Amino acid sequence: PPSELLLSDRGPSIAPSHAASHTMGADTKELAAALITGLGLGAAAAYLVAKMLASPAFENDVRGEGYMLRRPSLLSQKNLLGEPAEPSLRKSSDNDGTSAELPPSDDSSHLSEHHLGAWLDDPASHPCWPQKHSAKKVLNPMARARPGMNFLNTDEKVLGSILLNDSKASIRSNALRGNCIRANATEYIFWEPAKVKAVMVTCGGLCPGLNSIIKGVTNCLWHDYNVRKIYGATGGYNGLSAPDKYQMLELNPEVVREIHMKGGSILKAGRGGFDAPKICKSLQQLGINLLFVIGGDGTQFAGHLLYEEARRQRLPISIVGVPKSIDNDVLFVDRTFGFDSAVESAAEVIRNGWVEASSCEKGVGIVKLMGRDAGFVAAHAALASNLVDLCLVPEVKVTMEDVCEHVDDVLKRKKYMVIVVAEGAGQDLVATGEKDATGHTVYGDIGVYLRDTLNKHLKPQGGRTFYIDPSYIIRSVPVTPNDHIYCSRLANNAVHTAMRGYTGVCVGAIHNVICILKSKLIASGKKQIKVKSTTWQSCVQNCHMPHSLSGGAQLAR
């Protein structure tokens, strides 16, 4: 339908015909909306289309040190990354835990608009948020089942920054300067468990840990809150916008008992199909009041739009996201689930490349890993394997002359070499100039380019390359034990957050404490490696990379 939002791992976008409408004037947009209404899509669909024509999906990317904003308008000007806050805004909180200097829209812990008990109120009418005592006193079932259990204070927060005299203050985000509300269980909750009907959906591509999240959410609802109506929509947002065409799985502890032992998603993750009015209608007809959205920044952007539509319709639904990214490129959170599993799998592949390269005179192993816009998997796998001589990531531009020079130096020193390259690295060398159906740039194959270029360079010397592209193998592996534990924490806290009545939010680790974040913050862009970060500088040192290939020019800024 015209109002469909196309989703992918690269984030949401509008179909090309919609994108062209972005250049239209306001009168043309209103006319387009009126025409759509005339086609019988209804006022709700027309509303969404008009909203999407002016939505952040049309914005140009804004890049900076350690981030790429896809939807800059979701962040206020003072919250933009890389712009240090004014001294008066650096104050983290008053004695009562509030951030008096910040307007509610800029305060990361002012969630009155994201709590079903206050979401229709003027945020200014709640100068102190969160409130120390819940207005709706539904006793948490765990308080009866587990006497003496510790519950959070409703106004318990985590500091946005824990550093003093920060050497990198100028490139830090200001978006969390209002601190973050903790996301664990409280003694009193918003929802009556007996009246809860929950559904979860996995969107985008596969990622290790999806089944662990599904299992964790199901078990927490079932065992801790005695919720018995739990469902999984299949096929991503398609299963919510057209539930009659996609199977809705009934979930319980028996169904999810062993699913964490295998990769993938029992809900069959999918792309596309997002239509906020249709989904709200489906949720209302099905009697759903808790929705768990598992996916990347594009999925969470759609979750934010869905929250706005539900709020417009005054439809009380707790919409809580669990950010997913195998690339670890979700803004503001410490890490995403599946990342550790991906790094472990990638490190094994690197060892295979090392075996091939070291078993041949002047052999060069090349391993291409996932990382379209961020090189976290490549950098961490290089550090984990401790076998890599060159790591190429999207955040650092290089020339083939410098690459060939480094290859010659390494081969002269140790007779073989291992190169790790993220799929989005070196795109200026392999640019296609093409766009895909969702309007995103089609990336060239940097791995094949490196292989062919280096083979040509090495052939006169008697050398050769061994190219390995594990592709989807890495994202389809079962979750590792440590990653599974992290998934369980995220899943449990997503349930606690929803039962407390929050909506239009995500859960994620800040300083290793699971917190509640506005979905629009997660949806605003992607995290990238900071060239000045300890992680990247450790990778450069570990690989013995020269200044010319380490982002030295960027470091000097």
N, C-alpha and C positions, 0 to 999 in steps of 0.2 A: 504493500500500500504506500501512497505518497508520504505517510507519516512514519514510515519505518526507519529506524536508526540502525545503520550497519555497524556491527561491532567486530573487532579483531583484537589480537594480542597487541596490536600497535595503537589501540585506542579507537574510540568511535568516530565515525565520520558520516556525512550525509552523501547520498548518491550524487553523482556528478550533476544531474539536472537541478538538484537542490543547491549544490555549491554555486552554480552559476547565478542563482537567485540572490546570492549575497550582495551582488553589485547593484541590485535594484533599489529604488528609492522606497520610502515608507508607503506611498500610495500604491506602488506596484505590489508590495508585499501584502497590503490589505486586500487588493484585488485578487491576488493569488489565493489568499485564505478564503475569500468569498466564493471563488470558483470551486474550491475544494468542497466547501460546505454545500454548494449547489449540486455536487456530484453524489451527495447523500452520505458522506462520511460522518456527518454530524458535527455539532459544535465542539465537542471534546477533541475530535481529531483535528479540526481546523485550528483549535487553540494550540495543540502541540506543534503542528506544522509551522504556524506563525512564530511560535516560540523558538523552534529549531532554526528558522531562517535567520534569526538574530542570535543564535546560541553560540557559546564558546567553541563549538565544533568547527566553526568557520575561521577561527583565529589563526594567525600565522605563528609558527613556533618561535619562542624567545629562548635563546641559548645563553648560558652563562657558566661560570665555574662550578661544575658539579650538579647541573640540573638542565633540563629542557622543558620549558613550560609549553604545553600544548593548548591550554585554555587559561591564559593569563588573567582574564577578567574574573575568574573564580577566586583570585587572591586580590586583596586590596593593595593599593600602591605601597603602603607602608609595610605590607607583608611580603613584598617581592623579595626573592632570594638575592643575596649579594648586595643588598642595600642596608647597611647597619642602621639600627634604630636610633632615634634621638635619645640622648641620655635620660630624658624624662620618661621614655617608654621602656627603658631597660629594667625598671622596677618590676620584679616578678610578681609580687603579691603584697597585699596589706595583711595585717594581723588576722583578719577574719577569713583569709584565703581568697579574697576577691582581687581583681585587677581593676582598680577604680579608674585608672587613666585611659583604659581602652574602651571604645564603644563595643557593644555586644557583638556586632558583625565581625570585628577584628579580634575579639578575645577567644582564644582557642578553647577555653574552659567554660565560656558562657554558652550553655546549650539549652536555654529556655525554649528557643524555636525548634529544638530537636527533642523535646520531651512532650509526650502526649498529654501531660497534665497542664502544660503551659504553652503549647505550640501555636495557639491561636491568639495569645496575648501579645501586647506590645512589649518587645524585649526590654524596653526602658522601664517597664513596670516591675521588673525583677532586677533591681540594681545589684543584688547579691545572688550569684548563682555559682554552684548549685546550692540549693537550700539545705540547711543542716538536717532538717526533718522532712520526710516525704509527706505531702498533703494526703496521699491515698495510702492508708495503712492496711495493706494485705500482708499478713505474716508469711514470711518465707517458709515453705514446707520443711526446709533443712533445719530451721530453728527448733522444730519439734522432733525431727528424726535424729538430730545430732546435738543434744544439749551441750553447751560449752563451746560450740564451734565459733571461731572468730569471724565476724562480719565487718566489712568496710564501713567507715563513716561515709555518708552520702556525699560529703564535700571533700573527700580525700583526693589529693592531687599529686602529680609528679612534676617536678621542675622541667621546664622546657630546655634549659641549659644548666649543666652541672659544672661548668668551667669558670674559673676566675682568671683574669689577666690572659684571656684567650689570644694566642698568636694568630689565629685565623678568624677573628671576629668579623672582619670585613666581608667574608664570603659565607658567613652563616645565615641561615634563614631567621627571619623575625616572626614567622607565622605561629610559633609555639611560645612566644614570649608571655602569653597569658597562662602558661602551664597547661596541663592536661588532667582530666578527671580519670581516676583509676576505674578499671572495668570489671572488677570482681563482684562477688555476691554481697548484697546488703540484707539486713534483717527484715526490712519491709520492702515490698515490691509493688509494682503498678498493676500487673495482670493477675486475675484470679486463675490459677492453674487449671481448674476444671473447665474454664471457658476458652482455653487456648487451643487454637488450631494452627499448626505451624507447617511451613513449606520451605524447602531450600532448593537452590538452583546453582549449577556450576556452568560458567560461561567461558568462552574463548577456547584456547588450546589446552592440551593436557599438561599436567605438572605433577611431579611426585608429591604425595600427601593429600590429594583431593579426597581419596577414600577415607583417610584418617580424619579429615575435617567432617565429612558426612557422618562417620561413626561417632565422633566426639559430640557433635550437636545432638544427634539422636539419643545417645546414652545420657547426656546431661539433662535433656528435656524429660526423658522417661524416668530415670532413677532419682534425680534431684528435685524435679518439680512435678512429678506424677502426671505429666502430660501424655495422653494416649493417642492423640490425633496428630500424627507426624507424617509428612509426605515429602517426596522428592520429585520435582518437575524435571522431565527429561528434555534433552535437546536445547539447553540454554534457555534464553528468554522466549524462544518459540513455544516451549511447554507451558508458559504462563499466558502468552497472548492468544494461543490456540490450544487450550487444554483438551479439546475434543479430538484433536489430531495427534496429540503426543501422549504417551503413556504417563500416568501419574503413579509413582510407586508408593505403596504404603510401607513406612519404615518402622522398625522396632529393633530391640537388641538382638533378636534372633537373626534378622536379615543382615545386620551390619557386623555380626560377630567376628568374621574373619576377613572382611574386605580390605583391611589395612595391610594385609599380606601381599597384595598385588597392586600393580600400577594402574594408571588410568582412573576412570570415574564410572561408578555403577549408574550414574545419572546421564551418561553420554553427553559430555560437555559439547556445546554447540555455539555457533555465531549467528548473529542477525536475529530478526524476529522481535525487536524491541518496539513496542507501541504503548506508551504510558497509559492513555485512556483505556485501551483494550485490557491491559494487564490489571488496572484498578478494577475494572468491571468484573473480570474473571475472579480476582481475589475476593471481591464483595460477594459474588454469587456462590463461591466455594466456602465462604465464611472464614477465610484466612485472616488472622490478626498478627501473626509473626512471619516475617519473610527474611530468610538468610541468603544473601547474595555473595557467591564465591567467585571471584574473578579479578582481573587486572584493573588498571586505571580506567580503561574504556568501560568495563563492566560497572565500576563504581560511579563513573560519570552518569551512566544510565540509571543507576540506583539513586543518584542525587536528583535526576529529572523525575523519577518515579515518586520520590518523597515529595517533591514540589507539587506534582499532580495530585497526590493523595491529600496533601495539605489544602490545595485549592478546592478539592471536593469535600474536605472535612471528613475524610475517611480514616478512622483511627487504626493504623497499622504500624507496628514496629518493624522498620526496614533496617537491618544491620548487615554490613558488609564485612567479609573476611578477604583482605587484599591478597591476590595471587600473582606471583611473577617468578618464573624460573631464573630470570635475569637479575633479580634483586633490585629492580629499578623503580620501586614504589617510593615516592617521596615521604620524608619525615620519619618513617619507621626504621628500626635498627636493621631488620632483615625480613624477608618474606619466606613463607614456608615453601619447601621444595628446593630452595637454593643450596642448602648443605648437601642434599642428596645428589643434585646436579654436579656439584663440585667434586664429590667423591667419585661419581661415575666418569667425569671428565678426566680426573687424575689417572684413572686406570687406562683410559684411551691414550693419554700422554705417555704412559709407560710403554704401551705398544709401539708408539712412534719412536721412542727412545731405543727400543730393542732393534727395530728395523734400521735406524740411522747408525747406531753404534756397531752394527754387524756388517757395515759396508764402508770401504775406504771413501772418505769424503761424502758420506751420506748425510742428507738433510731431511729430517722428519718434519712434516708440516701437518699440524692438527687444527682443523677449523671447528670452533665451538660456537654455541649460541651466544647472542649478544648483539642485537640489531642496533640499539642506540646506547648501550652501556656495556662496559667490558668487565663487569664484576666476576662473571664465571671464568673468563679467561685468566684474569689476574689471580684470583684465588686458587684456581686449579694449578697455575704455574707455581705458586708458592707451596701448595700442598704436595706436588710431585717432586719439587726441588731438582728438576731435570731440564729446565727450559733455559735457552740462551737468548731468546727474543720473544717478547709478548707484544702483540699489536692490538690496540683497542680503538674504538671509535673516537674516544676523547682526545687522542694524540695523532696529529698529522705527521706523516713521514714521506720520504722520497725513496724511490727504488735504488737510487745511487747510494744513499746511506745504508739501505738494507743490504745491498750487495757487498759494500765495503765491510760491514760487520760480519757477514757470512764468511768472507775471505779471512778475516782476522781470527774468527773462531775455529775455522777448519785448519788454519795454520797452527793454532795452539793445541787443539784436542782431536783433530781428524774427523770429527762428526759434529752435528748440531741438531737441536730441536727448536722448532718455531711453533708458537701457539698464536692463532689469529682469531679474533672475534668476527662474526659474520658482517658486522657493520663497519669494520675498520677499513681505512684506505678507499673510501667510496669516491674520492676525487680522482682516483686512478682507474676506476671501473664504472664510472657513472653511466647509467642507461638513458637518462632523460625521460623515462617513462613513468606513468602513474598506473596503479592498479584500479580495480573496480570501486574501491572505497576511497580513492583520491590520494592514497599514500604513494610515496616514491618507490619505484621498483629498484631494489638494490642489485648492483652487479655482484658477480661471484669472485670475491677477493681471494678465496682459497685456490681456485683454479688459475687465476691470474698469477698468483705467487708461484704456484707449481710450474707453470709454463715458462715464466720469466726466469726463474732460478735454474730450471733445467737447461735453458739456452745459455745462461751464464756459466753453469758448471760443466757443461759437456766438454769444452776444450781442455778442462783440467782433469777430466776423468771422474767427475763427481755426478751425483744424481739426487733426486728428491724421492721421498716416500710420502704420499699424500693420503691422509685419513680424514674423512668427513663423517662423523658418527650420526649427524643429523638428528632424527627423531628418537634414536636409541636412548639418548640421555634423558629426555623428558618422559619416557615411558617406563623407567625403572621403578621398582617398589621403593617406598620411602625408607630412609635409614632410621635406626632407633632414635637417635638424637633429634632428628627432624620430626619423627612421630610424636615425641614428647612435646615439642613446640606446637605441633598441630593441635594436640589435646588441650594445651593451654589456651590457644586462640579460640578453639571451638567452645570450650567451657565459658570463656569470658564473653563470647558473642551471645551465648544464651543468657548469661547473667545480665548483660547490657539490655537485651530485648525485654526481659522480664521486669527490669526496672522502668520500662516505659520509654526508652530512648528510640529515636528513629532518624533516618537520614544520616547515619553515622557508620564508621568502621572501627574495628579493633586492631591494634597493632602494638608492638613492643617499642617503648621509649625508655632508654637506659635499662633495658631488660625487664621492664614492668609493663604489663599489658594495660593500655590506656584506650580511652574513647576519643576518636577524632572525627570531625565533620567530614562527610564523604566528599564534599567539594574540595577539601584540601588534598585528599588522595587523588582526586580526579584532575587536579590542576596541571599535572605534568609528569615527568619522569626524572628519577634520580640518576645521576651519572657519576663516574669516578672523578673526584677532585685530583688534579695533577699534583696539588700540594699535600694530598692526604698521606697519612702514614702507610696505608695499604699500598698505594701506587709506588711510593718511594721505596718501600720494602721490596716490592716486585722488581723494580729497576735495579736495586742493589743485588738482590738474589740472582738475577739473570745476567748480571755484569753488562748491562746495556749501556751503550755510549750516550753522551749528552744529546747527540743529534736525534736519537730515537726514543728519548725518554720524556719528551715534552719540555726540554730544557728552556726553550724560548718562552714557554708559558710559565715555567717556574720562575723565570727571571722577572716577571711582571710584578 
